[in-house]
Amino acid sequence: MLTFLIRRLVYMLVTLALVSVLTFVIIQLPPGDYLSSMVAGLSAEGVQVNQAFVEGMRERYGLGEPFYIQYWKWISNILFYGDFGQSFEWNRPVASLIYERMGLTVVLSVSTLLFIWAVAFPIGIYSAIRRHSIGAHLATFVGFIGLAIPNFLIALVFMYLSFRYLGQSVGGLFSPEFENLPWSLAKVGDLISHLWIPVIVLGMAGTASLIRIMRANLLDELNKPYVVTARAMGHPEHVLLLKYPVRVALNPFVSTVGWVLPGLVSGATITAIVLNLPTSGPMLLRSLLTQDMYLAGSFILLLSTLTVIGTLISDILLAWLDPRIRYS
């Protein structure tokens, strides 16, 4: 097991190094830079731009230097000083902007992930062992609905229902009176009261997908010889299910951690805009549109890191669940 973990950690570090290079290449691909976009926008509005100021800013941020020098300054500052650079648009350190958004993003993402597992796991098992029941057909129908309807459309429906029938403030994660207050028990309670709408909206597609994965894999295991033998030996049905076929069927279920974590952070951008959520998705989109390269690159690097970490967690859980994986 130790050899398995060391090998996976080495793969993870190499992957992150390659991802950092690709990230910086991607954010450099569009023609021009933030200053060029800013000058073009001001010129379109009829505002005269001081070229000496622009050149001074370009020299200050190193925008005129070769690609590899810009990359080394960026990645070395991140590794050695925790400095992600300066946001051109916000005129603030990127680290402070990320920390402001990532805290609530992580809370929302973890809550959504727990919701997905808590709902998909029992429903997937039930729809497999009672596959011809009304409940199983209803779960399949809801699963198709969850996969077919875009999250932002579900968000609009929930916003209408919560405002029309529950009288709850629509959009955001806080009530207006709590939004700018320091953290307290009352503010945490207000956050929890607003959290359920985005959690359900963001979790619909993931829940529907994992229900079908769990159902399909468990159906594949239920009629295998080892299950028939265990049942013939007199094992109680619930013990038999949880000890053998469910554990094997969990492999694909657990492996989804690698794509669920970054998917929740970046894939919910449109939904976050619709619900007015103070998460990282809208800020990432804005940074890409304005070519705020250090902010955009840092967000992409963090999302890539989440993907790699999620994959590592999946590998560890899979090796724990199924010894064949770590020994092969």
Protein Blocks (a to p, Z undefined) as FASTA:
>chain_A
ZZmmmmmmmmmmmmmmmmmmmmmmmmmmpgcjfklmmmmmmmmnopacdfklmmmmmmmn
opmpcfklmmmmmmmmmmmnopgbjafklopafklmmmmmmmmmmmmmmmmmmmmmmmmm
mmmmmmmmmmmbmklmmmmmmmmmmmmpcfklmmmmmmmmmmmmnopaeeijbdfklmmp
ccdfklmmmmmmmmmmmmmmmmmmmmmmmmmmmmmmmmmmmmgmklmmmmmnopafklmm
mmmmmmmmmmmmmmmmmmmmmmmmmmmmmmmmmnopabfklmmmmmmmnopaklmmmmmm
mmmmmmmmmmmmmmmmmmmmmmmlmmZZ
